[in-house]
Amino acid sequence: MKFRELSLGIFIIVVLLVFIIPPPSQMMDFILMINIAIGLIILLNAVYATEPLQMSTFPTILLTSILFRLAITISTTRLILGTGHGGQVIDTFGNFVAGGNLVLGVIIFFILTLINFMVITKGAERVAEVGARFTLDAMPGKQMAIDADLNAGLIGEDEAKKRRKKIQDESSFYGAMDGAAKFVKGEAIAGIIITFVNIIGGIIMGTTGLATGESMSIGEATSLFMMLSIGDGIVNMLPALLTSAATGFIVTKSTSEGDITTTLTKQVFTMPIVLILAGSALIFLGVFTPLPGLVFIPVGVVLVVMSQIQSRRLAVEEVKEEISAEEIETAEIRKPENIVSLLNVDQILLLFGYGLIPLADPAQGGDLLDRIVMIRRQIALELGVIVPVIHLRDDIKLSPNQYRILIKGVEVAGGDIMFDHYMAMNPGYVEEEIDGIETVEPYLGLPALWISETQRERAEALGYTVVDPPAIIATHMTEIIRSHLHELLSRQDVQTLIDNVKDQNQVLVDELIPRMMTIGDVQKVLANLLHEGISIRDLVTILDTLANYAHVTRDTDMLSEYVRQALRRSISRKFFDDRINNVLTLDPELEQRIMGSVQATEQGSYVALDPSTTQRIFDNLHSETQKLTSMGLQPIILTSPIVRIYFKRLVEQVAPDLVVLSYNEIDPKAEIQSIGMVSMT
């Protein structure tokens, strides 16, 4: 191990030795000098740190220095009471600082103690407590702000991680400082008590002759040991005072650019009006009052002159800023346009008119950004896929109340919103009508009404489904993302998902990729599952199934069918419940006809049926599914495993949302009842 790694342990061992072994007076002088130097170093580091986290180990430094000072206090107490002599440093502090006057020494020690305990230590403790409380209370809001910036595209993933870590470090730091401040307060109290114990003990030791070997009078003992105790108290109080001041600097420090001296100078002596008023007041006091004019008038004149100099400097800086702004503007106009930045296409983009800006502005009470964050989390939990960052942007080309949803730069959906209204939809059983502006729900196209805030409670009481504008946009956005997830899933996303499970399943991943399948092949399988709304969250089962069947076939469509069969429990739970479930089946003759029409090409397999047969299938499918929809049930069709994928692709053009399952995808515990059959007639 390096010496730097051992230094802290060595230091603590030395401190413990000082507790046990009394050092000689010459060594004690050296230790006291080191104590004062450490206090100065800690204070100056706290003063010049630009932010609290720059001294993130300050609580540990604080406790270590307190332990060191306590060890010194015990050693000096042992030295004073045992020999009647405290060393040159303590003697000097006792005589020089107090001026050889015992009463003056007591007063100075009392004042230093009062300043340290009542002002600095108590204030630092309170600020640390409040800082810890406010930091912890502000954590959720700061994290939501980071998520909002991330979703708005203002920052990247790396910057978001960096900001989240800083928030966690701040909460840990202020929590530790809150506890460490209690040690500072305890040390101040202990210093007072130890000093008075030294005085009383010294008087007893001096009068009994236990200290110097000769008995002393009470007056002599009092004078000697009180002066030594006061000197010891002051020499130990000084580093404690410096450390307490450093604690106050750390917990009251705010982040600022540049060093503290420059920052304070700019903030205190920047405004000319302040300087001229302060200088004029001092000149007035020096001229028209009995106060010493030789002191007040020169200082006032200096402040007035400084105000004039500052005024001229600010005027020059203002002109420079105007010139600089004009030069930058001219350079931007002349600079060649960066075409590369224009080539990037947002995976998911929400455009809205200026009338809907309040919905996305937290300063105006808008919570659309928070809802966007929840969309990504909800889809990740349900479908196990990473949704790309959703960017929000206002567009002056749109009407004030319009919004548009773009996938990979192409508009796929949109709608109109009345900002200060609510949308009320009749679920089908409400008979009483309410007044409102007729409209259509953007996603499902259901008839709805725009109602005002005053009508909201009445509409809800009647049974209407009432939603606010942010919920309308968020719901529409969620469904659009769900229907396009298979397009949004990239190879990089698949690699991220695989890396997430690789730590616990390294053998599985190494066996499958890249020996048996590429990332692109896995992406196609996952996209097939997402295209039909199947969750890929159980990625271990998916990869395990692919590893079992990848040596049988390289066809990603067939591999997708094998994976679906392995996920039968989750598929059954998604589409079936505990009661008897009504479904449709395929006519065996139709299944044979479909399988006989499958054509295999290099691009994949497809069903080649003549148009008349295809139309008859569509017509029969429509009539059979109408039976289920009229009963309020979701149409589900069961087929044999080998036919499922081909029938799904055949009917996808006329019924994209139709659920087609194979018999092997149904959990044996699910109760199924066929109430119809799709045929070619």
Long-range contacts (C-beta under 8 A, 24 or more apart in sequence): 8-64, 11-64, 11-68, 12-64, 12-67, 15-67, 15-68, 15-71, 16-71, 18-71, 18-72, 18-74, 18-75, 19-71, 19-74, 19-75, 22-75, 22-78, 22-79, 22-82, 23-75, 25-79, 25-83, 25-85, 25-86, 25-87, 25-88, 26-87, 28-75, 28-76, 28-79, 28-86, 28-87, 28-89, 28-90, 29-87, 29-88, 29-89, 31-72, 31-75, 32-72, 32-76, 32-87, 32-89, 32-90, 32-235, 33-89, 35-68, 35-69, 35-72, 35-236, 35-239, 36-235, 36-238, 36-239, 36-242, 38-65, 38-68, 38-239, 39-65, 39-238, 39-239, 39-240, 39-241, 39-242, 39-243, 39-246, 40-242, 42-242, 42-243, 42-246, 43-242, 43-243, 43-245, 43-246, 43-249, 45-246, 46-245, 46-246, 46-247, 46-249, 46-250, 46-253, 47-246, 47-249, 47-260, 48-259, 48-260, 49-249, 49-250, 49-253, 50-255, 50-256, 50-257, 50-258, 50-259, 50-260, 51-253, 51-254, 51-255, 51-256, 52-170, 52-173, 52-174, 52-250, 52-251, 52-253, 53-166, 53-169, 53-170, 53-173, 55-250, 56-169, 56-173, 58-173, 58-177, 58-180, 58-246, 58-247, 58-250, 59-173, 59-176, 59-177, 59-179, 59-180, 62-180, 62-183, 62-184, 62-243, 62-247, 63-180, 63-183, 65-239, 65-243, 66-183, 66-184, 66-187, 66-243, 69-187, 69-236, 69-239, 69-240, 70-187, 70-190, 72-236, 73-190, 73-191, 73-194, 73-232, 73-236, 76-232, 76-235, 76-236, 77-194, 77-197, 77-198, 77-201, 77-232, 80-198, 80-202, 80-225, 80-228, 80-229, 80-232, 81-198, 81-201, 81-202, 81-205, 81-211, 81-225, 82-211, 83-211, 83-212, 84-202, 84-205, 84-206, 84-211, 84-212, 84-224, 84-225, 84-228, 85-228, 86-228, 86-231, 86-232, 89-235, 90-228, 90-231, 90-232, 90-235, 91-228, 91-231, 92-231, 93-231, 93-232, 93-234, 93-235, 94-227, 94-228, 94-230, 94-231, 94-232, 94-234, 95-227, 95-231, 97-231, 97-234, 98-227, 98-230, 98-231, 102-223, 102-226, 102-227, 102-230, 105-226, 105-227, 105-230, 105-231, 105-234, 106-226, 106-230, 108-230, 108-234, 109-195, 109-230, 109-233, 109-234, 109-237, 112-234, 112-237, 112-238, 112-241, 113-188, 113-191, 113-192, 113-233, 113-237, 115-241, 116-188, 116-191, 116-237, 116-240, 116-241, 116-244, 117-185, 117-188, 117-189, 117-192, 120-241, 120-244, 120-245, 120-247, 120-248, 121-181, 121-184, 121-185, 121-188, 121-244, 121-247, 122-185, 123-248, 124-181, 124-184, 124-244, 124-247, 124-248, 124-251, 125-181, 125-182, 125-184, 125-185, 127-248, 127-251, 127-252, 128-174, 128-177, 128-178, 128-180, 128-181, 128-247, 128-251, 129-178, 129-181, 131-174, 131-177, 131-178, 131-251, 132-171, 132-174, 132-175, 132-177, 132-178, 135-170, 135-171, 135-174, 135-175, 136-171, 136-174, 136-175, 139-167, 139-171, 142-167, 143-167, 144-370, 144-373, 145-362, 147-369, 147-370, 147-373, 148-362, 148-369, 148-370, 148-372, 148-373, 150-389, 151-369, 151-372, 151-373, 151-376, 151-389, 151-390, 151-391, 151-392, 152-369, 152-391, 152-392, 153-346, 153-389, 153-391, 174-251, 177-247, 177-250, 177-251, 180-247, 181-247, 181-251, 184-240, 184-243, 184-244, 184-247, 187-240, 188-240, 188-244, 191-233, 191-236, 191-237, 191-240, 194-233, 195-229, 195-230, 195-232, 195-233, 198-225, 198-228, 198-229, 198-232, 198-233, 199-225, 199-226, 199-229, 201-225, 202-226, 202-228, 202-229, 269-306, 269-310, 270-310, 270-314, 271-310, 272-307, 272-308, 272-310, 272-311, 272-314, 273-307, 274-307, 275-303, 275-304, 275-306, 275-307, 275-310, 276-303, 276-304, 276-307, 276-308, 278-303, 279-303, 279-304, 279-306, 279-307, 280-304, 345-408, 345-409, 346-391, 346-406, 346-408, 346-409, 347-388, 347-389, 347-407, 347-408, 347-488, 348-387, 348-388, 348-389, 348-390, 348-391, 348-405, 348-406, 348-407, 348-481, 348-488, 349-390, 349-391, 349-392, 349-393, 349-405, 349-406, 349-409, 350-390, 350-391, 350-392, 350-393, 350-403, 350-404, 350-405, 350-406, 350-473, 350-477, 351-393, 351-394, 351-395, 351-398, 351-403, 351-404, 351-405, 351-406, 352-392, 352-393, 352-394, 352-395, 352-398, 352-402, 352-403, 352-404, 352-473, 353-394, 353-395, 353-396, 353-398, 353-399, 353-400, 353-401, 353-402, 353-403, 354-394, 354-396, 354-400, 355-399, 355-400, 355-401, 355-419, 356-394, 356-400, 356-401, 356-402, 356-403, 356-417, 356-419, 356-469, 357-394, 358-419, 359-417, 359-419, 359-469, 359-470, 359-473, 360-392, 366-470, 367-470, 368-392, 368-470, 368-473, 368-474, 371-470, 371-471, 371-473, 371-474, 372-474, 372-477, 374-474, 375-474, 375-477, 375-478, 375-481, 378-478, 379-478, 379-481, 379-482, 379-485, 381-537, 382-535, 382-537, 383-482, 383-485, 383-530, 383-533, 383-535, 383-536, 383-537, 384-497, 384-535, 384-536, 384-537, 384-538, 384-539, 385-485, 385-489, 385-493, 385-497, 385-526, 385-530, 385-536, 386-493, 386-496, 386-497, 387-481, 387-485, 387-488, 388-488, 388-493, 390-477, 403-473, 405-476, 405-477, 405-480, 407-480, 407-484, 407-487, 407-488, 408-487, 408-488, 412-480, 412-484, 413-442, 413-443, 413-476, 413-480, 414-442, 415-442, 415-472, 415-473, 415-476, 416-442, 417-469, 417-472, 417-473, 418-450, 418-469, 419-469, 420-452, 420-453, 421-450, 421-451, 421-452, 421-453, 421-469, 422-450, 422-451, 422-452, 422-453, 422-455, 422-456, 422-459, 422-466, 422-467, 422-468, 422-469, 423-448, 423-449, 423-450, 423-451, 423-466, 423-467, 423-468, 423-469, 423-472, 424-448, 424-449, 424-450, 424-451, 424-455, 424-459, 424-464, 424-465, 424-466, 425-449, 425-464, 425-465, 425-466, 425-467, 426-464, 426-465, 427-463, 427-464, 427-465, 429-463, 430-462, 430-463, 430-464, 432-462, 434-458, 434-459, 434-462, 434-464, 441-472, 442-472, 442-476, 443-475, 443-476, 443-479, 443-480, 482-533, 485-530, 485-531, 486-527, 486-528, 486-530, 486-531, 487-527, 489-523, 489-526, 489-527, 489-530, 490-523, 491-519, 491-520, 491-523, 494-519, 494-522, 494-523, 494-526, 495-519, 497-526, 497-536, 497-539, 498-522, 498-539, 498-543, 500-539, 501-539, 501-540, 501-543, 505-540, 505-543, 508-540, 508-543, 508-544, 508-547, 509-543, 511-547, 512-543, 512-546, 512-547, 512-550, 516-546, 516-547, 516-550, 516-551, 517-546, 517-550, 521-554, 521-556, 521-559, 522-546, 524-556, 524-560, 525-556, 525-559, 525-560, 525-563, 528-556, 528-557, 528-560, 529-560, 529-563, 529-564, 529-567, 532-648, 532-659, 533-574, 534-564, 534-567, 534-570, 534-571, 534-574, 535-567, 535-570, 535-574, 538-567, 538-570, 541-566, 541-567, 542-566, 542-567, 555-604, 555-605, 557-604, 557-605, 557-645, 558-645, 560-645, 561-641, 561-644, 561-645, 561-662, 564-662, 564-665, 565-641, 565-662, 565-664, 565-665, 567-665, 568-664, 568-665, 568-666, 568-667, 569-667, 571-661, 571-665, 571-666, 572-665, 572-666, 572-667, 572-669, 572-670, 573-667, 575-634, 575-636, 575-659, 575-661, 576-666, 576-667, 576-670, 576-672, 578-671, 579-671, 580-671, 580-672, 580-673, 581-636, 581-670, 581-671, 581-672, 581-673, 582-628, 582-631, 582-633, 582-673, 582-674, 582-675, 583-636, 583-637, 583-638, 583-672, 583-673, 583-674, 583-675, 584-624, 584-625, 584-628, 584-635, 584-636, 584-637, 584-638, 584-674, 584-675, 584-676, 584-677, 584-678, 585-637, 585-638, 585-639, 585-674, 585-676, 585-677, 585-678, 586-637, 586-638, 586-639, 586-640, 586-643, 586-647, 586-677, 586-678, 586-679, 587-677, 587-678, 587-679, 587-680, 589-679, 589-680, 590-617, 590-678, 590-679, 590-680, 591-639, 591-640, 591-643, 591-647, 593-680, 594-643, 594-646, 594-647, 594-650, 595-642, 595-643, 595-646, 598-646, 605-646, 606-646, 606-649, 607-646, 607-647, 607-649, 607-650, 609-650, 613-680, 614-650, 616-680, 616-681, 617-650, 617-651, 617-678, 617-680, 618-651, 618-654, 620-678, 620-679, 620-680, 620-681, 621-651, 621-654, 621-655, 621-658, 621-678, 622-654, 624-676, 624-677, 624-678, 625-655, 625-658, 627-675, 627-676, 628-675, 628-676, 634-659, 635-659, 636-660, 636-661, 637-661, 637-678, 638-662, 638-663, 638-666, 638-672, 638-674, 639-663, 641-665
